[in-house]
Structures are given as structure tokens and as C-alpha cells.
């Protein structure tokens, strides 16, 4: 009989014929030795230790200046602006993406064409170009009006008063985000099994109810991880609003770096750490959102990090007790 994979039974010399055979439960099972795994682990640990040592001991990083700048009011004010721009753009971009996806999937050829052209245009034009174009939009259109095309205008707006730096940044990021979010939402809707659509239609439910209560909740399982990637890209993309005169986190770092050129490296490290904190927080929220929408789709929900830690400690204690018993 062949041995099961992954374990090796310690085989000593055969016992004498007159001695009683040991039961299988009394035989010691040893794990297979994997030298390649241990060598690669050691190499990775050495490299990580060298990187940490270099970061901690290199005076070029100026960690004392990093601590000084990390919680300065200028940096925190820029961080608040980054959060505001990212939050507003994420909400508006997702709403626009849902509308564009529904238009792309509709039976109207006009809606499908407009949605496709919009997505094609804003996925093709760089975000910095969109922001700079909107920032100079008042040079093309002094006023904005609502009325009859080629006819009288009912309401007019002074574009220069409406287009503040915050407005330009949010609109530019939202327009760009909606183009990518539309493809994410459309892919999530298409991932729902066709039988779900047919079952909802067979029940005679209204189209809106079918979408909001049956199709879209199932599509969210596919939409969430993809849209979170877009959201992380949006958080990093807010660094471009500095070019439309909005002092976000990166803009504050750039301004302070120009004023204090000797602190450029610690200031860049401050921005890096804050972006890492923001994206890590989004990743944590993503985990729990995915876990929530996994209900009903999996037999058991994926364990939380705390549950994984408890399970790992329990396994470690069980192994130690087993080793002590042997």
C-alpha cells in the first residue's frame, strides 16, 4: 500500500516475529522534509531583515524629521481634503457607473451608443488632461445655461463662480471614475446566472424590483473586489488634484518640500505612509463587505483575521502538547 502524500512513516527494523505488533495509532508519523522550502524561507527572511535594517539605520531617511512632519496641521489638513475628494468622487463615480452600465445593457441603441462613447472617451484620456481641461473650462464657456437647444435659455450660471478648486477636482475624478466603474458594474451584472433573471421574470416582479432585490445583490459579490481596486486607484489619483491648485495630502507635501528642500525625503515618506494607511483601511472594509455578500453562496463564511489568529494559536498549542506527549 502506498503512503499518503505529505507524510512519511518512520520505519525501523522489523520487530521479532514473537513480539506483538504495535497498533497504527502508536506509530510516530513524521512530516516530509522539504529543504527547498526552508532554504527559500531563510533567503526571504534575510532579505526582509536587510531591508528593515537599511530603513532603520540609513540617516538619509531622517526619521526624526518624519516624526516631526507626520502629524503636522498642514499635513492633516491636506489629508482631510484627500478624504473629502476621494469620498465624493467614489460615490458619484459609482452612481454614474451604475447608470452607464444600465444604459449599456438597455434595449435602446441610443443609450448603448452614448454609454459606449463615454466609456471609450474617458478611459482613453489621461486623468491629468481631464483635470486641466476642466480647470480651464471657463475660458471656453463663460456661462452655463439650461433651456431649449438653439433657443432661449431658462436658467444661466456663471461658470467661474461654480468651478471652485474642490468642484473641479471632484467632477474630474468622478467623470473619470464613472467610466471605469461602468465596466466593473456591467461585468458584475453579466456574471449573475441567467436563470436568476428568468426566475425573477417568471414571478412577475417589476423590472426595478428584479434589479434592486435579486440581480444587483448577487452582482455585488463580483463588483466589490473589482471596484475596491478602482477605489484604491482613486485614492492615489487624488494626488493629481495638486495640479488644479487644490492642496490635498500630496499637494501639502509638495509645498512643504519646496519650502524645506532638506526635508523632501521624510515628507515623501510621510505621504507614502498615509497612503498606505488609507488603502489598508479600504482593504479591511473590502474583506468584511465580501464576507457579508458571501452569505448564501458558500457553506461557511471565510474566517476573520481574529478567528485565524485564534485557530493558529490553538493548532500551535495542540502541536506542543503532542510533542510533549511523545
C-alpha positions as CSV (number, residue, x, y, z in Angstrom):
1,X,0.0,0.0,0.0
2,X,1.4,3.4,-0.9
3,X,1.8,6.0,1.8
4,X,-0.5,9.1,1.8
5,X,1.1,12.2,0.2
6,X,2.7,14.7,2.6
7,X,3.7,12.3,5.4
8,X,6.4,9.7,5.9
9,X,6.1,6.9,8.3
10,X,9.2,6.3,10.4
11,X,10.2,2.7,9.7
12,X,12.7,1.0,12.0
13,X,14.0,-2.5,11.6
14,X,11.3,-5.2,11.6
15,X,10.3,-6.4,15.1
16,X,10.9,-10.0,16.1
17,X,8.3,-12.5,15.0
18,X,7.3,-13.4,18.6
19,X,6.9,-9.7,19.7
20,X,3.4,-8.2,19.4
21,X,2.9,-5.7,16.6
22,X,2.3,-2.1,17.6
23,X,-1.1,-0.6,16.7
24,X,-1.0,2.0,13.9
25,X,-2.0,4.8,16.4
26,X,1.2,4.1,18.4
27,X,3.5,4.6,15.4
28,X,5.0,8.0,15.0
29,X,4.2,9.9,11.8
30,X,6.9,12.3,10.7
31,X,6.3,15.1,8.2
32,X,8.3,15.1,4.9
33,X,11.5,17.1,5.0
34,X,11.3,20.0,2.5
35,X,14.7,21.5,2.2
36,X,13.7,23.8,-0.7
37,X,11.0,25.4,1.3
38,X,13.3,26.0,4.3
39,X,16.0,27.5,2.1
40,X,13.7,29.8,0.3
41,X,12.2,30.9,3.6
42,X,15.6,31.6,5.1
43,X,16.6,33.6,2.0
44,X,13.4,35.7,2.1
45,X,13.8,36.4,5.9
46,X,17.4,37.5,5.3
47,X,16.3,39.9,2.5
48,X,13.5,41.3,4.7
49,X,15.9,41.8,7.6
50,X,18.3,43.6,5.3
51,X,15.6,45.9,4.0
52,X,14.4,46.7,7.6
53,X,18.0,47.3,8.7
54,X,18.6,49.7,5.8
55,X,15.4,51.6,6.5
56,X,16.2,51.9,10.2
57,X,19.9,52.8,10.0
58,X,20.2,54.9,6.9
59,X,20.5,58.6,8.0
60,X,19.3,59.7,4.6
61,X,15.7,58.9,5.6
62,X,15.8,61.3,8.5
63,X,13.2,59.5,10.7
64,X,13.3,62.3,13.3
65,X,12.0,64.7,10.6
66,X,9.5,62.1,9.6
67,X,8.1,62.1,13.1
68,X,8.0,65.9,13.1
69,X,6.0,66.2,9.9
70,X,3.7,63.2,10.3
71,X,1.0,64.9,12.4
72,X,1.7,68.5,11.5
73,X,-1.5,70.5,10.9
74,X,-0.5,71.2,7.3
75,X,-0.3,67.5,6.5
76,X,-3.5,66.7,8.3
77,X,-5.4,69.5,6.5
78,X,-4.2,68.0,3.2
79,X,-5.3,64.6,4.4
80,X,-8.8,65.8,5.1
81,X,-9.1,67.3,1.6
82,X,-7.9,64.0,0.2
83,X,-10.5,62.1,2.1
84,X,-13.3,64.5,1.0
85,X,-12.3,64.4,-2.6
86,X,-12.0,60.6,-2.6
87,X,-15.3,60.0,-0.8
88,X,-17.3,62.4,-3.0
89,X,-15.7,61.1,-6.2
90,X,-16.2,57.4,-5.2
91,X,-19.9,57.9,-4.5
92,X,-20.6,60.0,-7.6
93,X,-18.4,57.8,-9.8
94,X,-20.2,54.6,-8.6
95,X,-23.6,56.2,-9.2
96,X,-22.5,57.3,-12.7
97,X,-21.1,53.8,-13.4
98,X,-24.3,52.1,-12.5
99,X,-26.3,54.4,-14.8
100,X,-23.8,53.9,-17.6
101,X,-23.8,50.1,-17.1
102,X,-27.6,50.1,-17.2
103,X,-27.6,52.2,-20.3
104,X,-25.1,49.9,-21.9
105,X,-27.3,46.9,-21.2
106,X,-30.6,48.6,-22.2
107,X,-32.5,47.9,-25.4
108,X,-32.2,51.5,-26.6
109,X,-29.5,51.8,-29.3
110,X,-29.0,55.5,-28.5
111,X,-28.4,54.8,-24.8
112,X,-26.0,52.0,-25.7
113,X,-24.1,54.2,-28.1
114,X,-23.8,57.1,-25.7
115,X,-22.7,54.9,-22.9
116,X,-20.1,53.2,-25.1
117,X,-18.7,56.5,-26.4
118,X,-18.5,58.0,-22.9
119,X,-16.6,55.0,-21.5
120,X,-14.3,54.9,-24.5
121,X,-13.5,58.6,-24.3
122,X,-12.8,58.8,-20.5
123,X,-10.8,55.6,-20.5
124,X,-8.7,56.9,-23.3
125,X,-7.9,60.4,-22.0
126,X,-5.4,60.7,-19.1
127,X,-6.9,61.9,-15.8
128,X,-4.4,64.9,-15.6
129,X,-5.7,66.1,-19.0
130,X,-9.3,65.9,-17.8
131,X,-8.5,67.9,-14.7
132,X,-6.5,70.6,-16.5
133,X,-9.2,70.9,-19.2
134,X,-11.9,71.3,-16.5
135,X,-9.8,73.8,-14.7
136,X,-9.6,76.0,-17.8
137,X,-13.2,75.3,-18.8
138,X,-14.3,78.9,-18.0
139,X,-12.1,80.1,-20.9
140,X,-14.3,78.1,-23.3
141,X,-17.7,78.7,-21.7
142,X,-18.2,81.8,-19.6
143,X,-21.7,80.8,-18.6
144,X,-23.7,77.6,-18.5
145,X,-27.4,77.6,-19.3
146,X,-30.4,75.2,-19.3
147,X,-33.1,75.7,-22.0
148,X,-34.2,74.8,-25.4
149,X,-31.4,73.8,-27.8
150,X,-30.7,76.6,-30.3
151,X,-33.4,78.5,-28.4
152,X,-33.9,80.6,-25.3
153,X,-32.2,79.7,-22.1
154,X,-34.3,79.4,-18.9
155,X,-31.5,79.4,-16.3
156,X,-27.9,80.6,-16.6
157,X,-24.9,80.1,-14.3
158,X,-21.7,81.9,-14.0
159,X,-19.2,79.1,-14.6
160,X,-16.3,80.9,-12.9
161,X,-18.2,81.1,-9.6
162,X,-19.3,77.5,-9.7
163,X,-16.0,76.0,-10.7
164,X,-14.1,76.1,-7.4
165,X,-10.9,74.0,-7.0
166,X,-12.8,71.4,-5.0
167,X,-15.6,71.3,-7.5
168,X,-13.2,70.9,-10.4
169,X,-11.3,68.1,-8.6
170,X,-14.5,66.1,-7.7
171,X,-16.1,66.5,-11.1
172,X,-12.9,65.5,-12.9
173,X,-12.3,62.4,-10.7
174,X,-16.0,61.4,-10.8
175,X,-16.2,61.6,-14.6
176,X,-13.1,59.5,-14.9
177,X,-14.2,57.1,-12.2
178,X,-17.6,56.6,-13.7
179,X,-16.1,55.3,-17.0
180,X,-14.2,52.5,-15.2
181,X,-16.9,51.8,-12.7
182,X,-19.4,51.2,-15.5
183,X,-17.4,48.3,-16.8
184,X,-17.0,46.9,-13.3
185,X,-20.7,47.1,-12.7
186,X,-21.6,45.7,-16.2
187,X,-19.3,42.8,-15.7
188,X,-20.8,42.1,-12.3
189,X,-24.4,42.1,-13.7
190,X,-23.4,39.8,-16.5
191,X,-21.8,37.4,-14.0
192,X,-25.2,36.7,-12.5
193,X,-26.6,33.4,-13.7
194,X,-29.2,33.9,-16.5
195,X,-31.5,31.6,-14.5
196,X,-31.8,34.2,-11.8
197,X,-33.2,36.7,-14.4
198,X,-35.6,34.1,-15.8
199,X,-36.8,33.1,-12.3
200,X,-37.4,36.8,-11.3
201,X,-39.3,37.4,-14.6
202,X,-41.3,34.2,-14.1
203,X,-42.5,35.6,-10.7
204,X,-43.9,38.6,-12.5
205,X,-41.8,41.0,-10.5
206,X,-41.3,44.6,-11.8
207,X,-38.0,45.2,-13.6
208,X,-36.8,47.7,-10.9
209,X,-37.6,45.2,-8.1
210,X,-35.8,42.4,-10.1
211,X,-32.7,44.5,-10.4
212,X,-32.6,46.0,-6.9
213,X,-33.5,42.9,-4.9
214,X,-32.4,39.9,-6.9
215,X,-29.8,40.8,-9.6
216,X,-27.7,43.6,-8.1
217,X,-27.2,42.0,-4.7
218,X,-25.8,38.9,-6.4
219,X,-23.7,41.1,-8.7
220,X,-22.1,42.8,-5.8
221,X,-20.1,39.7,-5.0
222,X,-18.3,40.2,-8.2
223,X,-18.4,44.0,-8.2
224,X,-16.9,44.6,-4.7
225,X,-13.3,43.3,-5.2
226,X,-13.0,45.0,-8.6
227,X,-14.5,48.3,-7.5
228,X,-12.3,48.3,-4.4
229,X,-9.3,48.2,-6.8
230,X,-10.7,51.2,-8.6
231,X,-11.3,52.9,-5.2
232,X,-7.6,52.4,-4.2
233,X,-6.6,53.8,-7.6
234,X,-8.9,56.7,-6.9
235,X,-7.3,57.5,-3.6
236,X,-3.9,57.5,-5.2
237,X,-5.3,59.5,-8.2
238,X,-6.3,62.3,-5.8
239,X,-2.6,63.3,-5.8
240,X,-3.2,64.9,-9.2
241,X,-5.6,67.5,-7.9
242,X,-2.5,69.4,-6.8
243,X,-2.3,70.5,-10.5
244,X,-5.6,72.3,-10.2
245,X,-4.4,74.3,-7.2
246,X,-6.1,72.1,-4.5
247,X,-3.7,71.3,-1.6
248,X,-4.5,67.7,-0.8
249,X,-2.1,65.4,1.0
250,X,0.4,65.3,-1.9
251,X,0.0,69.0,-2.6
252,X,0.8,69.8,1.1
253,X,3.9,67.6,0.9
254,X,5.0,69.2,-2.3
255,X,4.5,72.7,-0.9
256,X,6.4,71.9,2.3
257,X,9.1,70.2,0.2
258,X,9.6,73.4,-1.8
259,X,9.8,75.4,1.4
260,X,12.1,73.0,3.2
261,X,14.2,71.3,0.5
262,X,16.2,69.4,3.1
263,X,13.1,67.5,4.2
264,X,12.0,66.2,0.8
265,X,12.7,62.6,1.6
266,X,10.9,62.5,5.0
267,X,8.0,64.4,3.6
268,X,7.6,61.8,0.8
269,X,7.8,59.1,3.4
270,X,5.0,60.9,5.3
271,X,2.8,60.9,2.2
272,X,3.7,57.2,1.5
273,X,2.7,56.1,5.0
274,X,-0.6,58.0,4.9
275,X,-1.5,56.5,1.6
276,X,-0.6,53.0,2.9
277,X,-2.9,53.7,5.9
278,X,-5.8,54.8,3.7
279,X,-5.5,51.9,1.3
280,X,-5.1,49.4,4.2
281,X,-8.3,50.7,5.8
282,X,-10.1,50.3,2.4
283,X,-8.8,46.7,2.2
284,X,-10.2,45.9,5.6
285,X,-13.6,47.2,4.7
286,X,-13.4,45.2,1.5
287,X,-12.8,42.0,3.4
288,X,-15.9,42.4,5.6
289,X,-18.1,43.6,2.7
290,X,-17.1,40.5,0.7
291,X,-17.7,38.3,3.7
292,X,-21.2,39.8,4.1
293,X,-22.2,39.1,0.5
294,X,-20.7,35.6,0.6
295,X,-23.6,34.5,2.8
296,X,-25.7,32.0,1.0
297,X,-23.0,31.5,-1.7
298,X,-20.6,29.4,0.5
299,X,-21.3,26.8,3.1
300,X,-19.1,28.5,5.7
301,X,-18.1,32.1,5.8
302,X,-14.3,32.9,5.5
303,X,-12.7,33.4,8.9
304,X,-11.9,36.8,10.1
305,X,-8.2,37.7,10.9
306,X,-9.0,37.3,14.6
307,X,-10.5,33.9,14.0
308,X,-7.5,32.9,12.0
309,X,-5.2,34.0,14.9
310,X,-7.2,32.0,17.4
311,X,-7.1,29.0,15.2
312,X,-3.4,29.3,14.7
313,X,-2.8,29.6,18.4
314,X,-5.0,26.5,19.1
315,X,-3.1,24.5,16.5
316,X,0.2,25.6,18.0
317,X,-0.9,24.6,21.5
318,X,-2.1,21.2,20.1
319,X,1.2,20.5,18.4
320,X,3.2,21.4,21.6
321,X,1.1,19.1,23.7
322,X,1.6,16.3,21.1
323,X,5.3,16.8,21.1
324,X,5.4,16.8,24.8
325,X,3.4,13.6,25.0
326,X,5.8,11.9,22.5
